Amino acid sequence: MGNAVADPELDMRALEEWLGDRLGDPDVPLVAHRLGAGVGVANALFELRRGDRSWVLRRPPAVLNDKSASDMTREYRILRALDGSPVPHPTARLLCDDRAVLGAPFLIMDKIDGFTPGFELPEPFHSDSALRRGLAEAYVDGLVELAAVDWRARDLDGLGKPEGFLERQVPRWLAQLERYRVRDLPELDFVTDWLERNRPMMSEPALMHGDYSPFNVMVAPDAPARLAAIIDWDTGTIGDPLLDIGHLLARWTNPGEEPVLQAQAGGTSHYPTRAELAARYAERSGRDLSALPYYECLALFKLAVILEGMYARKYAAGVPDSDNMMADLVPRLMGASASFARGERQ
């Protein structure tokens, strides 16, 4: 049902002892407070403050769907490799891979001035609808910059296995699903069969994020619309970068459509369509997006498998489906995945 780690609260004494003078004068008190939601599948974040300086400490959640998730060492390696690149990212300062300190590996990075455009838009983005197009284009341009990174020159050989990347996807995610599967999922057989029969030639290998969406970027707080940082790199790898743009676009809602998950922050008005964003990515990256439906289908299949782990944990704990958000969400994701395969959603 997942790999348990210690409840992600901070042992400040252990943290300060490990830090020593690596974050400034140890005689100046170090203060921490939790950021975001409580314990769950999301990585735990804490803001650290010492005097007028601040950082963010990031560590795994209490339960992992899969042992490969929430890899702090991987995230630290990627962030350090991105230093000096055009890709906006937090500056990583410290990595602790000694579980004895806080019960799990953790990293410390600079705090970013910005907001995550998940559900709502702050001002001036809320009132100035013209900024929404720029915001969407910034999401795409971040992926274009990422796919252009010379990962070999930045010592990222061995981060992933690009050979056979697409061939491994369906078996890998099906194997994860079978470790916790407790129910039948409509469209699963169709989706997996279609993905295997319609697998394209892989795009030129590149550094990819692995979970790219507006929930995993931070936007600069003022106009013009631009990314302050791409965050949450723990599933980054070397693979097919078209899966990143497929993931972004598969979750994108065109005007008049029913959202797969939820519409963009602020609704769908004044945002570009999926087709417009795909055209921008293709033009700026020089990559062929003729097989985009495959990547959109694969992205939602993968997401459905991951979230089914949440359903299975609650099911095993006796939570009724009426109180389990994933009971309906996962089948909806699988259905949307199938709709891209059938050409019903474009």
Number of C-alpha atoms within 10 A of each C-alpha: 16 16 12 13 14 13 16 23 16 16 11 14 12 12 14 16 11 14 14 12 11 11 18 13 12 14 9 10 11 19 13 18 14 16 13 11 10 14 15 15 17 17 22 22 24 20 18 20 17 17 11 5 12 18 20 23 25 22 24 28 23 21 23 21 24 15 11 10 16 24 18 25 16 16 23 23 18 24 23 15 18 21 15 8 14 12 22 21 24 22 18 23 17 16 18 20 15 12 12 10 19 22 18 19 19 25 20 24 21 18 16 18 11 15 18 22 20 17 13 14 17 14 11 14 21 14 12 11 14 14 20 24 16 18 22 21 20 16 24 24 20 20 23 22 15 24 25 16 18 15 19 12 9 14 12 16 12 10 16 16 12 17 13 11 14 21 15 10 17 17 13 11 17 16 13 17 21 11 14 19 18 15 9 9 16 14 19 19 12 14 25 21 12 17 23 15 9 13 14 15 10 17 15 12 20 21 25 24 27 21 21 25 21 21 16 16 23 24 22 17 18 13 14 12 21 21 23 20 22 25 20 24 23 23 17 20 24 23 26 24 25 27 24 25 28 25 22 22 25 28 22 25 21 21 15 8 11 10 16 18 15 13 18 22 18 19 16 18 15 16 24 20 19 19 12 12 22 20 14 16 23 17 13 13 17 10 15 13 18 10 15 21 24 22 28 29 28 29 24 26 28 23 17 24 25 17 19 25 26 23 25 24 18 19 17 12 9 9 13 12 13 9 10 15 14 21 19 12 17 25 19 19 26 25 23 25 31 28 18 21 23 14 9 9 15 16
